[in-house]
Amino acid sequence: MQETQPTYLFSQPHQPFFLLAILNSVIMMLIFALGYKGVLSLSIDTLTFHAYSLIFLLFTNAFMGFLFTTFPRFNQTEIIDRRFYTTVFFANALGSTLFVAGALLSSIGIILALLVLLPSQIFSVRKLHQIYTQGQAGDKSDSYWILIANYFGILGNFLFLLSLFYPSLQSLAINISFYLYLIFLAFSVGQRMIPFFSHSFAAKNSNFVKIIFTLFIAKTFLVVAGIKIVEIPVDFILAGYFFYEFKRWELHPLQSPPILWVLHLALFWLPAAFLLSGISLLREMFLDTSFYFLNLHLLALGFLTTVLIGFGTRVILGHSGQPPHGDAFATKIFYFIQVVVLLRVLFSLNIAFGWGANFLFDISFSAWLVLFLAWGGRYYKTLLWGKKL
């Protein structure tokens, strides 16, 4: 296929969705940062803007592009028709535009954006459900959990819409969308694909995903209810159980090439994040110290962003006919993700211990912008035209 072919961008589902996700990662973070610092006046509170834009305009587009590409293979069905996924893409692009316009101009635009994005998500998940039911694969248990996560995404999106009228629902909307949708979705995909890529033949615990799902439900509603005394042991149980299972898979990250060890690292961010979450919550409860969403950002940056860029790089290369290897530039990006995580951790510690180093906010959000600009700058020609690196 020639690079100059104008329709190449839409030749595979992941291409337009990845580009939209990269664009949104920069635009939404820039608007949030300017709103947080008081440079811009937003029509909605910055927390709602930050949470919704990253969950449903960045990560949802990235994972939907991935699933539209791979879910038919998981279930052994025909690929998704181009007309369907391009329609979803343009709906999501319109919703993203309305969301930005609404945040800058009027909250009516936010409502209109969600009235576009929610139906788009429903139609997308309905298509995934159709693929699941029609699939000829012998074992569809992983696909089942991926679907469950996506249905919680619809619920979370709906609750965000309601929270615009009933603000008391905001915490429920954020936590369902974060834990039961995004984190559980990325985990469900990762626990299927990463051992496969790593040629790990260790037998999985058949109840592993069920147990994690149950603990995530408990975690979600304990956060919403503010019952830290119970949430803390749930965090420690999650940390210990994740680490035990992942270690048993014998992934050998230190002996793996970069395109693999970055995915191993993403997995091990899960136990690390929940361990640090439990520790920070202990200090918050007994010493009245706020760590300013440290636990959420350890998962969002350490796990989600690492797995997103790790999987994304592999998909971009593999589906453009190139060996899915992490070259020197990609490896630097993988390392830089961890720098972004560290900078965000330092900002939370700054808030907790009163260092007065508020410039860490500027540095951490700038590092986020550099990360996605570098990643997008590296691969946009491949996504647009299939350019070989």
C-alpha positions as CSV (number, residue, x, y, z in Angstrom):
1,M,0.0,0.0,0.0
2,Q,1.5,3.4,-1.0
3,E,2.2,6.0,1.6
4,T,0.4,8.6,-0.5
5,Q,-2.9,6.8,-0.5
6,P,-5.2,9.3,1.2
7,T,-7.4,6.6,2.8
8,Y,-4.5,4.7,4.5
9,L,-5.3,6.4,7.8
10,F,-8.6,4.5,7.9
11,S,-7.3,1.2,6.5
12,Q,-7.0,-0.3,10.1
13,P,-9.0,0.6,13.1
14,H,-6.1,1.5,15.5
15,Q,-4.7,4.2,13.2
16,P,-7.3,7.0,13.5
17,F,-8.1,6.2,17.1
18,F,-4.4,6.3,18.2
19,L,-3.9,9.6,16.5
20,L,-7.0,11.0,18.2
21,A,-5.9,9.7,21.6
22,I,-2.4,11.3,21.1
23,L,-4.0,14.6,20.1
24,N,-6.3,14.6,23.0
25,S,-3.6,13.7,25.5
26,V,-1.8,16.9,24.6
27,I,-4.8,19.2,24.3
28,M,-6.7,18.0,27.3
29,M,-3.7,18.1,29.6
30,L,-2.8,21.6,28.4
31,I,-6.3,22.9,29.1
32,F,-6.4,21.2,32.5
33,A,-3.1,22.7,33.5
34,L,-4.0,26.2,32.4
35,G,-7.4,25.8,34.2
36,Y,-5.7,24.5,37.4
37,K,-3.3,27.4,37.5
38,G,-6.2,29.9,36.9
39,V,-5.0,31.0,33.4
40,L,-8.1,29.7,31.8
41,S,-11.6,29.9,33.3
42,L,-13.4,26.6,32.6
43,S,-17.2,26.1,32.5
44,I,-16.8,22.9,34.7
45,D,-14.6,22.2,37.6
46,T,-11.1,21.1,36.8
47,L,-11.4,17.7,38.5
48,T,-14.3,16.7,36.3
49,F,-12.6,18.0,33.2
50,H,-9.3,16.2,34.1
51,A,-11.0,12.9,34.9
52,Y,-13.4,12.7,32.0
53,S,-11.1,14.0,29.3
54,L,-8.3,11.4,30.2
55,I,-10.7,8.5,30.8
56,F,-13.0,8.9,27.8
57,L,-11.1,11.1,25.3
58,L,-7.6,9.7,25.7
59,F,-7.6,6.2,27.1
60,T,-11.0,5.1,25.6
61,N,-9.9,6.1,22.1
62,A,-6.6,4.3,22.5
63,F,-8.1,1.1,23.9
64,M,-11.1,1.1,21.4
65,G,-8.7,1.3,18.5
66,F,-6.7,-1.6,20.0
67,L,-9.9,-3.7,20.6
68,F,-11.4,-2.9,17.2
69,T,-8.1,-4.3,15.7
70,T,-7.6,-7.3,18.0
71,F,-10.9,-8.4,19.5
72,P,-12.1,-10.1,16.3
73,R,-8.8,-12.1,16.4
74,F,-9.4,-13.0,20.1
75,N,-12.8,-14.5,19.2
76,Q,-12.0,-15.7,15.6
77,T,-14.5,-13.6,13.7
78,E,-14.4,-11.4,10.6
79,I,-12.7,-8.0,11.0
80,I,-14.9,-5.0,11.8
81,D,-16.3,-3.2,8.7
82,R,-14.4,0.1,8.0
83,R,-17.7,2.0,7.7
84,F,-18.5,1.1,11.3
85,Y,-15.2,2.1,13.0
86,T,-14.8,5.3,10.9
87,T,-18.3,6.3,12.0
88,V,-17.3,5.8,15.6
89,F,-14.1,7.7,15.1
90,F,-15.8,10.7,13.6
91,A,-18.4,10.7,16.5
92,N,-15.5,10.6,19.0
93,A,-13.7,13.4,17.2
94,L,-16.9,15.5,17.2
95,G,-17.4,14.7,20.9
96,S,-13.9,15.7,21.7
97,T,-14.3,19.0,19.8
98,L,-17.6,19.7,21.6
99,F,-16.0,18.9,25.0
100,V,-13.2,21.4,24.5
101,A,-15.6,24.0,23.2
102,G,-17.9,23.4,26.1
103,A,-15.1,23.6,28.7
104,L,-13.9,26.9,27.2
105,L,-17.2,28.5,26.4
106,S,-20.3,27.0,28.0
107,S,-21.3,23.9,30.0
108,I,-24.0,23.3,27.3
109,G,-21.2,22.1,25.0
110,I,-20.1,19.6,27.7
111,I,-23.6,18.1,27.8
112,L,-23.7,18.0,24.0
113,A,-20.3,16.3,24.0
114,L,-21.5,13.6,26.4
115,L,-24.7,13.1,24.4
116,V,-22.4,12.3,21.4
117,L,-19.7,10.3,23.2
118,L,-22.0,8.1,25.3
119,P,-24.0,6.7,22.3
120,S,-20.8,6.2,20.4
121,Q,-19.4,4.1,23.3
122,I,-22.7,2.1,23.5
123,F,-22.6,1.3,19.8
124,S,-18.9,0.3,20.1
125,V,-19.4,-2.0,23.0
126,R,-22.5,-3.5,21.3
127,K,-20.2,-4.3,18.4
128,L,-17.7,-6.0,20.7
129,H,-20.5,-8.0,22.3
130,Q,-21.7,-9.1,18.9
131,I,-18.2,-10.3,18.1
132,Y,-18.0,-12.1,21.4
133,T,-21.3,-14.0,20.8
134,Q,-20.5,-14.9,17.2
135,G,-16.9,-15.8,17.8
136,Q,-15.7,-19.4,17.2
137,A,-12.9,-19.3,19.7
138,G,-12.8,-22.2,22.1
139,D,-12.0,-20.2,25.2
140,K,-13.6,-16.8,25.4
141,S,-13.2,-16.2,29.1
142,D,-10.7,-13.3,28.6
143,S,-13.1,-11.7,26.1
144,Y,-15.9,-12.0,28.6
145,W,-14.0,-9.9,31.2
146,I,-13.0,-7.4,28.6
147,L,-16.7,-6.9,27.8
148,I,-17.5,-6.6,31.5
149,A,-15.0,-3.8,31.8
150,N,-16.5,-2.0,28.8
151,Y,-20.0,-2.3,30.2
152,F,-18.7,-0.6,33.4
153,G,-17.3,2.1,31.1
154,I,-20.8,2.8,29.7
155,L,-22.1,3.0,33.3
156,G,-19.3,5.4,34.3
157,N,-19.9,7.6,31.2
158,F,-23.7,7.7,32.0
159,L,-22.9,8.6,35.6
160,F,-20.7,11.4,34.4
161,L,-23.6,12.8,32.4
162,L,-25.9,12.6,35.4
163,S,-23.2,14.2,37.6
164,L,-23.4,17.4,35.5
165,F,-26.9,17.8,37.0
166,Y,-26.4,15.9,40.3
167,P,-22.8,16.7,41.4
168,S,-23.1,14.2,44.3
169,L,-22.6,11.4,41.7
170,Q,-19.2,12.7,40.7
171,S,-17.1,10.5,43.0
172,L,-19.1,7.4,41.9
173,A,-18.7,8.3,38.2
174,I,-14.9,8.8,38.6
175,N,-14.2,5.7,40.6
176,I,-16.3,3.3,38.6
177,S,-14.9,4.7,35.3
178,F,-11.3,4.4,36.7
179,Y,-11.1,1.2,38.6
180,L,-13.9,-1.0,37.1
181,Y,-13.5,0.3,33.5
182,L,-10.0,1.6,32.7
183,I,-7.8,-0.3,35.1
184,F,-9.7,-3.5,34.9
185,L,-9.9,-3.3,31.1
186,A,-6.2,-2.8,30.7
187,F,-5.5,-5.5,33.2
188,S,-7.9,-7.9,31.4
189,V,-6.1,-7.3,28.1
190,G,-2.6,-7.4,29.7
191,Q,-3.0,-10.6,31.6
192,R,-4.0,-12.3,28.3
193,M,-1.5,-10.8,25.9
194,I,1.7,-10.2,27.9
195,P,2.3,-13.8,28.9
196,F,1.6,-14.8,25.3
197,F,4.1,-12.2,23.9
198,S,6.6,-13.4,26.6
199,H,6.3,-17.1,25.8
200,S,5.3,-17.7,29.4
201,F,3.9,-21.3,29.8
202,A,3.1,-21.1,33.5
203,A,-0.4,-22.2,34.2
204,K,-2.7,-19.4,35.3
205,N,-5.0,-19.5,38.3
206,S,-8.4,-20.0,36.7
207,N,-9.9,-17.7,39.4
208,F,-7.3,-15.0,39.1
209,V,-9.4,-12.5,37.1
210,K,-12.5,-13.2,39.2
211,I,-10.7,-12.5,42.4
212,I,-9.2,-9.3,41.1
213,F,-12.6,-8.2,39.8
214,T,-14.2,-8.8,43.2
215,L,-11.5,-6.9,44.9
216,F,-11.8,-4.0,42.4
217,I,-15.6,-3.8,43.2
218,A,-14.8,-3.6,46.9
219,K,-12.1,-1.0,46.3
220,T,-14.4,1.2,44.2
221,F,-17.2,1.4,46.6
222,L,-14.9,1.7,49.7
223,V,-13.3,4.8,48.0
224,V,-16.7,6.3,47.2
225,A,-18.0,5.6,50.8
226,G,-14.7,6.9,52.3
227,I,-14.2,3.8,54.5
228,K,-10.4,4.0,54.6
229,I,-10.0,1.5,57.5
230,V,-11.3,-1.2,55.2
231,E,-9.9,0.2,51.9
232,I,-6.3,-0.1,53.2
233,P,-6.3,-3.9,53.7
234,V,-7.9,-4.3,50.3
235,D,-5.1,-2.3,48.8
236,F,-2.5,-4.5,50.5
237,I,-4.3,-7.7,49.5
238,L,-4.4,-6.5,45.9
239,A,-0.7,-5.6,46.0
240,G,0.3,-9.0,47.4
241,Y,-2.0,-11.0,45.1
242,F,-0.9,-9.2,42.0
243,F,2.8,-9.7,42.9
244,Y,2.4,-13.3,43.7
245,E,0.6,-14.2,40.4
246,F,2.9,-12.1,38.2
247,K,6.0,-13.5,39.8
248,R,4.7,-17.0,39.2
249,W,4.4,-16.3,35.4
250,E,8.3,-16.2,35.2
251,L,8.4,-13.3,32.8
252,H,12.1,-12.5,33.3
253,P,11.8,-8.8,32.4
254,L,15.6,-8.2,32.9
255,Q,16.4,-10.7,30.1
256,S,13.7,-9.4,27.8
257,P,13.9,-6.9,24.9
258,P,12.5,-3.4,25.5
259,I,9.2,-4.0,23.7
260,L,8.6,-6.8,26.3
261,W,10.1,-5.4,29.5
262,V,8.1,-2.2,29.2
263,L,4.9,-4.4,29.3
264,H,6.3,-6.4,32.2
265,L,7.1,-3.2,34.0
266,A,3.5,-2.0,33.4
267,L,2.2,-5.2,35.1
268,F,4.4,-4.8,38.1
269,W,3.2,-1.2,38.5
270,L,-0.1,-2.7,39.7
271,P,1.2,-4.3,42.9
272,A,3.6,-1.3,43.5
273,A,0.8,1.2,43.1
274,F,-1.6,-0.6,45.4
275,L,1.1,-1.1,48.0
276,L,2.0,2.6,48.0
277,S,-1.7,3.4,47.9
278,G,-2.2,1.5,51.2
279,I,0.8,3.2,52.8
280,S,-0.3,6.7,51.8
281,L,-3.9,6.0,53.0
282,L,-2.5,4.8,56.3
283,R,-0.6,8.1,56.7
284,E,-3.7,10.1,55.5
285,M,-5.9,8.4,58.1
286,F,-3.6,8.5,61.1
287,L,-1.5,11.6,60.5
288,D,-4.1,13.7,58.6
289,T,-1.7,14.1,55.6
290,S,-3.1,14.5,52.0
291,F,-1.1,12.9,49.3
292,Y,-3.2,14.6,46.6
293,F,-4.5,11.7,44.5
294,L,-1.1,9.9,44.6
295,N,-2.8,6.4,44.4
296,L,-4.8,7.3,41.3
297,H,-1.8,8.7,39.5
298,L,0.5,5.7,40.3
299,L,-2.1,3.6,38.5
300,A,-2.9,6.1,35.7
301,L,0.7,6.8,34.9
302,G,2.7,3.8,36.2
303,F,0.3,1.2,34.9
304,L,-2.1,2.6,32.3
305,T,0.2,5.0,30.5
306,T,3.1,2.4,30.4
307,V,0.8,-0.3,29.1
308,L,-0.8,2.1,26.6
309,I,2.5,3.2,25.0
310,G,4.0,-0.3,25.3
311,F,1.0,-2.0,23.5
312,G,0.5,1.0,21.2
313,T,4.1,0.9,20.0
314,R,3.9,-2.9,19.3
315,V,0.6,-2.5,17.5
316,I,1.8,0.4,15.3
317,L,4.9,-1.4,14.2
318,G,3.4,-4.9,13.8
319,H,0.4,-3.7,11.9
320,S,2.4,-1.6,9.5
321,G,4.5,-4.6,8.4
322,Q,7.5,-3.8,10.6
323,P,9.2,-6.0,13.3
324,P,7.7,-5.1,16.6
325,H,11.0,-4.2,18.2
326,G,11.8,-1.3,20.5
327,D,14.6,0.7,18.9
328,A,16.8,3.2,20.8
329,F,14.2,6.0,20.5
330,A,11.3,3.8,21.6
331,T,13.4,2.6,24.6
332,K,14.1,6.1,25.7
333,I,10.3,6.8,25.5
334,F,9.7,3.7,27.7
335,Y,12.2,5.0,30.3
336,F,10.8,8.5,30.1
337,I,7.3,7.3,31.1
338,Q,8.8,6.3,34.4
339,V,10.3,9.8,34.7
340,V,6.8,11.2,34.3
341,V,5.6,8.9,37.1
342,L,8.4,10.0,39.4
343,L,7.7,13.7,38.8
344,R,4.0,13.2,39.6
345,V,4.9,11.3,42.8
346,L,7.2,14.2,43.8
347,F,4.4,16.7,43.3
348,S,2.1,14.6,45.7
349,L,4.9,14.4,48.2
350,N,5.4,18.2,47.9
351,I,1.7,18.6,48.8
352,A,1.9,16.1,51.7
353,F,5.0,17.4,53.3
354,G,4.6,21.1,52.5
355,W,7.8,21.5,50.6
356,G,6.5,24.6,48.8
357,A,7.9,23.2,45.5
358,N,4.7,23.9,43.5
359,F,6.8,24.3,40.4
360,L,6.8,20.5,40.3
361,F,3.3,20.7,38.9
362,D,4.6,22.7,35.9
363,I,7.4,20.2,35.4
364,S,5.2,17.1,35.7
365,F,2.5,18.2,33.3
366,S,5.2,19.5,30.9
367,A,6.9,16.1,31.0
368,W,3.5,14.5,30.1
369,L,3.3,16.8,27.1
370,V,6.8,15.9,26.0
371,L,6.1,12.2,26.4
372,F,3.1,12.2,24.1
373,L,4.5,14.7,21.6
374,A,7.6,12.5,21.3
375,W,5.6,9.3,20.9
376,G,3.2,10.9,18.4
377,G,6.1,12.6,16.6
378,R,7.8,9.3,16.2
379,Y,4.9,7.3,14.8
380,Y,2.4,9.7,13.3
381,K,3.8,9.2,9.8
382,T,3.4,5.4,10.2
383,L,-0.2,5.8,11.4
384,L,-1.0,8.3,8.6
385,W,0.8,6.7,5.6
386,G,2.4,3.5,6.8
387,K,5.9,5.0,6.7
388,K,8.6,2.5,7.5
389,L,11.0,3.5,10.3
